[in-house]
């Protein structure tokens, strides 16, 4: 979820291991490894009018990808 140029990531089942944020062209804008948390937020790379691809890898190896704007 993106709100006021902040991306909020929540995992209810398994802690988050890696968060990667890409722009629409696939360029890596941000990556944080070893998060080990169920809630993560980032605002340093987000612009209000930018479409982002958020990739989250959980501690159990599961991966979720979402487009936010």
Residue pairs with C-beta under 8 A, 6 or more apart in sequence:
1 7
1 8
1 9
1 68
2 8
2 46
2 52
2 68
2 69
4 48
5 43
5 46
5 47
5 48
6 41
6 42
6 43
6 46
7 21
7 41
7 42
7 43
7 46
7 52
7 54
7 68
8 39
8 40
8 41
9 16
9 19
9 39
9 40
9 41
9 54
9 56
10 38
10 39
10 40
11 38
11 39
11 56
11 58
12 38
13 58
14 58
14 59
14 60
14 62
15 35
15 36
15 37
15 38
15 58
15 59
16 35
16 36
16 37
16 38
16 40
16 56
16 57
16 58
16 59
17 33
17 34
17 35
17 36
17 57
17 58
17 59
18 31
18 32
18 33
18 34
18 35
18 55
18 56
18 57
19 30
19 31
19 32
19 35
19 40
19 42
19 54
19 55
19 56
20 28
20 30
20 31
20 54
20 55
20 56
20 57
21 28
21 29
21 30
21 31
21 42
21 45
21 46
21 52
21 53
21 54
21 55
22 28
22 29
22 52
22 53
22 54
22 55
23 29
23 50
23 51
23 52
23 53
24 50
24 51
24 52
24 53
26 53
29 45
29 52
30 42
30 44
30 45
32 40
32 42
36 59
46 52
50 69
51 67
51 68
51 69
52 67
52 68
52 69
53 65
53 66
53 67
54 65
54 66
54 67
54 68
55 63
55 64
55 65
56 63
56 64
56 65
56 66
57 63
58 64
